[in-house]
Amino acid sequence: MSQVELNDISKSYDKQKDVLNGINVSIEEGEFFVLVGPSGSGKSTLLRMIAGLEEITGGILKINNEVVNHLPPKNRDLSMVFQNYALYPHLTVEQNILFGLKARKVDKHEQQRRLTEAAEMLGLSELLKRKPRELSGGQRQRVALGRSVVSHAPLCLMDEPLSNLDAKLRANMRVQIRRLQKRLGLTMIYVTHDQVEAMTMGDRIMVLNEGKIQQVGKPITLYNEPENLFVASFIGSPKMNLGKAVLSEDRTTLIIENQIHIPIDPMMIRDIPINQNLVVGIRAEHLFSGLEKEEHLTYLEAVNVEQLGNETSVSFDVGSELWTAKWPGQWNIHFGQMVPVQIMPQYLLFFDGDSGTLLKSAELGKKQEVVAI
């Protein structure tokens, strides 16, 4: 059963251009569903419409099969965690967590039971008498989570809750939120502009751009088979390497950015018209080092080298584009060095250069599913 269903949802202000247009998606019970997109794509607006904090211009919103378009937030049986924590500075941690329960006149013994349970779960037991100003950013975020947990609402909305935290704390909080969601069986709708958060946390991801859905699917599907150039360039870190390409007249050579010539089997691209305006893409981990290879080699100039310890990231100029390779281990490569790189056509994705839609996904590079015994 779908817990949240959006049918042709749209949003506009003063009848101007739609901020959101034609949003159709069903979110299942117990699902961790991530809305991701650049700033201004409409993801926070959509979340606020589900919460009842923004009016719906057009379409139907259902929660548990009930139309809730005109239902006030307090009647939607959901909780929300905001980007800025939204804590009351004059109240203690305990008072902040229990604020909603007191407003709903929940029994005092039940309040304390839920408080104790949530505080232990989130590691807040020693902080209950402190004020928000005495807490770190991660602790404040856990208080905001605690307020959501004690509500026992089956649907939890989160609007970029980790954006104010440093990188190490963000990584830790990602694990905490995911664990919490699974433990409590919550349906969670999570907004972020950080595609790493989206990839690591979501059961499914919806990519938004300019108020329209670009793609909905499992994280690994969006990574391996992006439906268009926007998704290809947005999902993945670093982003997919992209370049304009043309086929030779005999269809045996692919020329990328008027610089790289790759021999290619004509049967591999038999469904692509000869005069098609093409853009090809390849992931950073599929640009292999050519130091010990003999075929499909191209020499590229290294314009940046990042030693990360466990891997080395090398950037190259390819025509007007900047391409990045990720190689495991530590590589002694210098700025300006001509480096042999192996580009295998089986790892290339082909896009329509005019519409941006995917024409052909890569034949290799997808992880095989491992079944535990």
DOBA-661230 format. One record per residue (C-alpha): y, x, z. Coordinates in pm, whole numbers, plus 50000, padded with zeros to 5 digits. Layout:
<site py="Y" px="X" pz="Z"/>
...
This chain:
<site py="50000" px="50000" pz="50000"/>
<site py="50347" px="50127" pz="49911"/>
<site py="50564" px="50156" pz="50217"/>
<site py="50887" px="50203" pz="50020"/>
<site py="50934" px="50070" pz="49668"/>
<site py="51243" px="50121" pz="49454"/>
<site py="51266" px="49901" pz="49145"/>
<site py="51539" px="49985" pz="48894"/>
<site py="51780" px="50092" pz="49171"/>
<site py="52136" px="50177" pz="49067"/>
<site py="52457" px="50267" pz="49248"/>
<site py="52816" px="50272" pz="49128"/>
<site py="53153" px="50274" pz="49299"/>
<site py="53425" px="50034" pz="49177"/>
<site py="53218" px="49966" pz="48863"/>
<site py="53271" px="50320" pz="48743"/>
<site py="52994" px="50542" pz="48602"/>
<site py="52661" px="50502" pz="48785"/>
<site py="52597" px="50756" pz="49058"/>
<site py="52231" px="50652" pz="49039"/>
<site py="52068" px="50479" pz="48746"/>
<site py="51721" px="50333" pz="48686"/>
<site py="51544" px="50472" pz="48993"/>
<site py="51183" px="50353" pz="48992"/>
<site py="50939" px="50503" pz="49242"/>
<site py="50683" px="50398" pz="49505"/>
<site py="50637" px="50599" pz="49824"/>
<site py="50300" px="50562" pz="49992"/>
<site py="50231" px="50514" pz="50362"/>
<site py="50194" px="50851" pz="50541"/>
<site py="50338" px="51045" pz="50248"/>
<site py="50581" px="51337" pz="50277"/>
<site py="50811" px="51258" pz="49985"/>
<site py="51087" px="51502" pz="49891"/>
<site py="51404" px="51424" pz="49695"/>
<site py="51540" px="51743" pz="49542"/>
<site py="51826" px="51821" pz="49308"/>
<site py="52159" px="52005" pz="49281"/>
<site py="52471" px="51898" pz="49470"/>
<site py="52604" px="51570" pz="49331"/>
<site py="52272" px="51456" pz="49186"/>
<site py="52265" px="51143" pz="49406"/>
<site py="51982" px="51230" pz="49644"/>
<site py="52174" px="51175" pz="49971"/>
<site py="52323" px="50853" pz="49833"/>
<site py="51972" px="50726" pz="49754"/>
<site py="51853" px="50813" pz="50105"/>
<site py="52148" px="50629" pz="50260"/>
<site py="52071" px="50324" pz="50044"/>
<site py="51714" px="50321" pz="50180"/>
<site py="51859" px="50348" pz="50533"/>
<site py="52101" px="50061" pz="50471"/>
<site py="52411" px="50281" pz="50511"/>
<site py="52510" px="50231" pz="50145"/>
<site py="52510" px="49907" pz="49949"/>
<site py="52274" px="49875" pz="49654"/>
<site py="52460" px="49795" pz="49331"/>
<site py="52154" px="49689" pz="49134"/>
<site py="51776" px="49669" pz="49162"/>
<site py="51535" px="49580" pz="49441"/>
<site py="51442" px="49788" pz="49747"/>
<site py="51126" px="49693" pz="49935"/>
<site py="50998" px="49830" pz="50266"/>
<site py="50646" px="49716" pz="50355"/>
<site py="50660" px="49464" pz="50067"/>
<site py="50973" px="49301" pz="50211"/>
<site py="51297" px="49298" pz="50011"/>
<site py="51556" px="49469" pz="50233"/>
<site py="51860" px="49493" pz="50002"/>
<site py="52084" px="49306" pz="50245"/>
<site py="51902" px="49388" pz="50570"/>
<site py="52113" px="49587" pz="50824"/>
<site py="51985" px="49938" pz="50922"/>
<site py="51871" px="49827" pz="51270"/>
<site py="51627" px="49578" pz="51114"/>
<site py="51462" px="49822" pz="50873"/>
<site py="51233" px="49986" pz="51132"/>
<site py="51322" px="50343" pz="51038"/>
<site py="51479" px="50653" pz="51190"/>
<site py="51711" px="50909" pz="51033"/>
<site py="51783" px="51276" pz="51097"/>
<site py="52121" px="51391" pz="50964"/>
<site py="52233" px="51728" pz="50830"/>
<site py="52485" px="51780" pz="51114"/>
<site py="52239" px="51670" pz="51392"/>
<site py="52480" px="51387" pz="51502"/>
<site py="52437" px="51461" pz="51874"/>
<site py="52673" px="51328" pz="52140"/>
<site py="52840" px="51639" pz="52290"/>
<site py="52904" px="51479" pz="52632"/>
<site py="52542" px="51370" pz="52680"/>
<site py="52247" px="51585" pz="52789"/>
<site py="51944" px="51650" pz="52569"/>
<site py="51755" px="51378" pz="52758"/>
<site py="52037" px="51126" pz="52716"/>
<site py="52071" px="51206" pz="52345"/>
<site py="51699" px="51157" pz="52285"/>
<site py="51687" px="50829" pz="52477"/>
<site py="52014" px="50686" pz="52343"/>
<site py="51851" px="50462" pz="52083"/>
<site py="51583" px="50336" pz="52322"/>
<site py="51843" px="50241" pz="52580"/>
<site py="52045" px="50056" pz="52317"/>
<site py="51730" px="49859" pz="52229"/>
<site py="51664" px="49796" pz="52602"/>
<site py="51316" px="49954" pz="52596"/>
<site py="51146" px="49953" pz="52939"/>
<site py="51251" px="50256" pz="53150"/>
<site py="50893" px="50366" pz="53221"/>
<site py="50818" px="50352" pz="52847"/>
<site py="51136" px="50554" pz="52778"/>
<site py="51022" px="50831" pz="53016"/>
<site py="50670" px="50832" pz="52872"/>
<site py="50801" px="50874" pz="52517"/>
<site py="51055" px="51136" pz="52631"/>
<site py="50792" px="51348" pz="52803"/>
<site py="50559" px="51326" pz="52504"/>
<site py="50831" px="51419" pz="52252"/>
<site py="50977" px="51699" pz="52468"/>
<site py="50635" px="51864" pz="52507"/>
<site py="50563" px="51827" pz="52137"/>
<site py="50896" px="51986" pz="52037"/>
<site py="50924" px="52245" pz="52314"/>
<site py="51226" px="52081" pz="52476"/>
<site py="51088" px="52022" pz="52827"/>
<site py="51300" px="52302" pz="52981"/>
<site py="51618" px="52195" pz="52802"/>
<site py="51645" px="51826" pz="52896"/>
<site py="51944" px="51871" pz="53131"/>
<site py="52147" px="52088" pz="52895"/>
<site py="52437" px="51975" pz="52675"/>
<site py="52432" px="52034" pz="52296"/>
<site py="52693" px="52315" pz="52322"/>
<site py="52440" px="52514" pz="52531"/>
<site py="52175" px="52498" pz="52256"/>
<site py="52104" px="52705" pz="51946"/>
<site py="52101" px="52545" pz="51601"/>
<site py="51722" px="52520" pz="51599"/>
<site py="51718" px="52360" pz="51944"/>
<site py="51980" px="52104" pz="51838"/>
<site py="51773" px="52020" pz="51534"/>
<site py="51468" px="51965" pz="51756"/>
<site py="51673" px="51729" pz="51975"/>
<site py="51765" px="51529" pz="51664"/>
<site py="51396" px="51525" pz="51571"/>
<site py="51309" px="51416" pz="51923"/>
<site py="51542" px="51118" pz="51898"/>
<site py="51362" px="51020" pz="51579"/>
<site py="51015" px="51072" pz="51731"/>
<site py="51072" px="50853" pz="52040"/>
<site py="51183" px="50562" pz="51822"/>
<site py="50820" px="50528" pz="51701"/>
<site py="50960" px="50414" pz="51365"/>
<site py="50691" px="50453" pz="51097"/>
<site py="50948" px="50559" pz="50835"/>
<site py="51163" px="50869" pz="50891"/>
<site py="51449" px="50975" pz="50663"/>
<site py="51584" px="51331" pz="50671"/>
<site py="51904" px="51443" pz="50498"/>
<site py="51902" px="51823" pz="50452"/>
<site py="51820" px="51879" pz="50822"/>
<site py="51765" px="52256" pz="50792"/>
<site py="52065" px="52358" pz="50581"/>
<site py="52265" px="52479" pz="50883"/>
<site py="51990" px="52712" pz="51008"/>
<site py="51925" px="53078" pz="50925"/>
<site py="51636" px="53171" pz="50695"/>
<site py="51384" px="53269" pz="50965"/>
<site py="51450" px="52956" pz="51170"/>
<site py="51432" px="52739" pz="50856"/>
<site py="51084" px="52872" pz="50779"/>
<site py="50969" px="52794" pz="51134"/>
<site py="51123" px="52445" pz="51133"/>
<site py="50956" px="52365" pz="50800"/>
<site py="50619" px="52418" pz="50967"/>
<site py="50722" px="52219" pz="51277"/>
<site py="50843" px="51918" pz="51076"/>
<site py="50536" px="51915" pz="50851"/>
<site py="50304" px="51939" pz="51153"/>
<site py="50495" px="51662" pz="51331"/>
<site py="50477" px="51434" pz="51029"/>
<site py="50101" px="51477" pz="50995"/>
<site py="50036" px="51442" pz="51369"/>
<site py="50232" px="51116" pz="51397"/>
<site py="50126" px="50978" pz="51059"/>
<site py="50488" px="50920" pz="50956"/>
<site py="50608" px="50830" pz="50611"/>
<site py="50884" px="51083" pz="50557"/>
<site py="51152" px="51088" pz="50287"/>
<site py="51318" px="51428" pz="50292"/>
<site py="51632" px="51527" pz="50101"/>
<site py="51703" px="51890" pz="50015"/>
<site py="51873" px="52100" pz="49749"/>
<site py="51641" px="52391" pz="49837"/>
<site py="51347" px="52386" pz="49598"/>
<site py="51150" px="52625" pz="49823"/>
<site py="51162" px="52359" pz="50098"/>
<site py="51056" px="52100" pz="49843"/>
<site py="50762" px="52307" pz="49718"/>
<site py="50632" px="52403" pz="50062"/>
<site py="50673" px="52067" pz="50240"/>
<site py="50626" px="51782" pz="49997"/>
<site py="50311" px="51588" pz="49907"/>
<site py="50516" px="51475" pz="49608"/>
<site py="50858" px="51573" pz="49479"/>
<site py="51114" px="51369" pz="49288"/>
<site py="51364" px="51582" pz="49097"/>
<site py="51704" px="51418" pz="49045"/>
<site py="51987" px="51530" pz="48819"/>
<site py="52307" px="51337" pz="48746"/>
<site py="52165" px="51025" pz="48909"/>
<site py="51848" px="51010" pz="48698"/>
<site py="51486" px="51095" pz="48772"/>
<site py="51376" px="51406" pz="48586"/>
<site py="51016" px="51416" pz="48713"/>
<site py="50799" px="51290" pz="48999"/>
<site py="50474" px="51461" pz="49095"/>
<site py="50287" px="51707" pz="49312"/>
<site py="50469" px="52038" pz="49370"/>
<site py="50214" px="52243" pz="49176"/>
<site py="50231" px="52000" pz="48882"/>
<site py="50609" px="52035" pz="48860"/>
<site py="50568" px="52414" pz="48878"/>
<site py="50299" px="52439" pz="48610"/>
<site py="50400" px="52151" pz="48383"/>
<site py="50773" px="52075" pz="48410"/>
<site py="50856" px="51781" pz="48186"/>
<site py="51186" px="51929" pz="48070"/>
<site py="51407" px="52237" pz="48083"/>
<site py="51598" px="52115" pz="48389"/>
<site py="51284" px="52092" pz="48602"/>
<site py="51160" px="52424" pz="48461"/>
<site py="51478" px="52603" pz="48563"/>
<site py="51511" px="52424" pz="48900"/>
<site py="51158" px="52445" pz="49042"/>
<site py="51031" px="52791" pz="49129"/>
<site py="51184" px="53100" pz="49288"/>
<site py="51291" px="53291" pz="49091"/>
<site py="51347" px="53028" pz="48825"/>
<site py="51141" px="53023" pz="48509"/>
<site py="51245" px="53279" pz="48247"/>
<site py="51377" px="53090" pz="47943"/>
<site py="51486" px="53201" pz="47599"/>
<site py="51561" px="53059" pz="47255"/>
<site py="51280" px="53121" pz="47008"/>
<site py="51186" px="53082" pz="46642"/>
<site py="50859" px="53111" pz="46455"/>
<site py="50817" px="53339" pz="46155"/>
<site py="50747" px="53163" pz="45824"/>
<site py="50378" px="53253" pz="45834"/>
<site py="50364" px="53128" pz="46200"/>
<site py="50202" px="53452" pz="46320"/>
<site py="50502" px="53587" pz="46514"/>
<site py="50722" px="53434" pz="46783"/>
<site py="51071" px="53581" pz="46802"/>
<site py="51248" px="53532" pz="47138"/>
<site py="51628" px="53577" pz="47164"/>
<site py="51621" px="53780" pz="46839"/>
<site py="51479" px="54066" pz="47047"/>
<site py="51115" px="54016" pz="47144"/>
<site py="50848" px="53982" pz="46875"/>
<site py="50514" px="53846" pz="46996"/>
<site py="50206" px="53811" pz="46772"/>
<site py="50069" px="53458" pz="46809"/>
<site py="49765" px="53265" pz="46686"/>
<site py="49891" px="52990" pz="46447"/>
<site py="49625" px="52753" pz="46587"/>
<site py="49788" px="52780" pz="46929"/>
<site py="50112" px="52629" pz="46797"/>
<site py="49964" px="52405" pz="46526"/>
<site py="50134" px="52093" pz="46670"/>
<site py="50482" px="52248" pz="46671"/>
<site py="50685" px="52195" pz="46348"/>
<site py="50789" px="52515" pz="46172"/>
<site py="51160" px="52431" pz="46182"/>
<site py="51156" px="52313" pz="46544"/>
<site py="51446" px="52437" pz="46757"/>
<site py="51248" px="52602" pz="47039"/>
<site py="51301" px="52731" pz="47390"/>
<site py="51012" px="52918" pz="47549"/>
<site py="50955" px="52975" pz="47920"/>
<site py="50740" px="53208" pz="48127"/>
<site py="50705" px="53247" pz="48504"/>
<site py="50806" px="53574" pz="48671"/>
<site py="50450" px="53646" pz="48787"/>
<site py="50324" px="53618" pz="48428"/>
<site py="50550" px="53896" pz="48296"/>
<site py="50293" px="54167" pz="48355"/>
<site py="50354" px="54540" pz="48377"/>
<site py="50253" px="54705" pz="48051"/>
<site py="50202" px="55055" pz="48195"/>
<site py="49823" px="55030" pz="48163"/>
<site py="49810" px="54768" pz="47884"/>
<site py="49777" px="54813" pz="47509"/>
<site py="49848" px="54472" pz="47353"/>
<site py="50150" px="54240" pz="47340"/>
<site py="50380" px="54512" pz="47475"/>
<site py="50760" px="54495" pz="47472"/>
<site py="50997" px="54756" pz="47614"/>
<site py="51278" px="54608" pz="47821"/>
<site py="51563" px="54774" pz="48010"/>
<site py="51555" px="54729" pz="48388"/>
<site py="51899" px="54606" pz="48503"/>
<site py="51806" px="54537" pz="48867"/>
<site py="51519" px="54634" pz="49095"/>
<site py="51447" px="54472" pz="49433"/>
<site py="51188" px="54635" pz="49658"/>
<site py="51049" px="54364" pz="49888"/>
<site py="50766" px="54569" pz="50037"/>
<site py="50477" px="54347" pz="49939"/>
<site py="50612" px="54302" pz="49586"/>
<site py="50876" px="54437" pz="49349"/>
<site py="51119" px="54216" pz="49157"/>
<site py="51252" px="54363" pz="48832"/>
<site py="51523" px="54202" pz="48617"/>
<site py="51569" px="54260" pz="48243"/>
<site py="51830" px="54160" pz="47985"/>
<site py="51664" px="53951" pz="47714"/>
<site py="51931" px="53856" pz="47462"/>
<site py="52184" px="53645" pz="47654"/>
<site py="51931" px="53567" pz="47930"/>
<site py="51833" px="53750" pz="48248"/>
<site py="51457" px="53760" pz="48294"/>
<site py="51276" px="53849" pz="48616"/>
<site py="50927" px="53990" pz="48671"/>
<site py="50742" px="53985" pz="49004"/>
<site py="50482" px="54256" pz="49046"/>
<site py="50258" px="54295" pz="49354"/>
<site py="50303" px="54615" pz="49551"/>
<site py="50571" px="54884" pz="49533"/>
<site py="50691" px="55014" pz="49197"/>
<site py="50907" px="55321" pz="49139"/>
<site py="51135" px="55178" pz="48869"/>
<site py="51498" px="55282" pz="48825"/>
<site py="51807" px="55106" pz="48692"/>
<site py="51837" px="55157" pz="48316"/>
<site py="51473" px="55257" pz="48270"/>
<site py="51291" px="55123" pz="47963"/>
<site py="50986" px="54952" pz="48105"/>
<site py="50678" px="54835" pz="47910"/>
<site py="50617" px="54463" pz="47974"/>
<site py="50319" px="54260" pz="47855"/>
<site py="50406" px="53908" pz="47737"/>
<site py="50095" px="53709" pz="47653"/>
<site py="50152" px="53392" pz="47444"/>
<site py="49892" px="53204" pz="47654"/>
<site py="50136" px="53209" pz="47948"/>
<site py="50428" px="53065" pz="47749"/>
<site py="50558" px="52708" pz="47775"/>
<site py="50727" px="52556" pz="47470"/>
<site py="51024" px="52318" pz="47495"/>
<site py="51225" px="52122" pz="47240"/>
<site py="51555" px="52311" pz="47225"/>
<site py="51750" px="51993" pz="47141"/>
<site py="51610" px="51735" pz="47387"/>
<site py="51477" px="51981" pz="47646"/>
<site py="51140" px="51803" pz="47670"/>
<site py="50814" px="51994" pz="47713"/>
<site py="50621" px="52035" pz="47389"/>
<site py="50333" px="52249" pz="47514"/>
<site py="50239" px="52376" pz="47859"/>
<site py="50091" px="52721" pz="47919"/>
<site py="49720" px="52765" pz="47844"/>
<site py="49680" px="53016" pz="48128"/>
<site py="49843" px="53065" pz="48467"/>
<site py="49737" px="52749" pz="48649"/>
<site py="49555" px="52808" pz="48976"/>
<site py="49199" px="52686" pz="48980"/>
<site py="49117" px="52439" pz="49257"/>
<site py="48908" px="52597" pz="49533"/>
<site py="48669" px="52365" pz="49715"/>
<site py="48581" px="52464" pz="50071"/>
<site py="48212" px="52437" pz="50161"/>
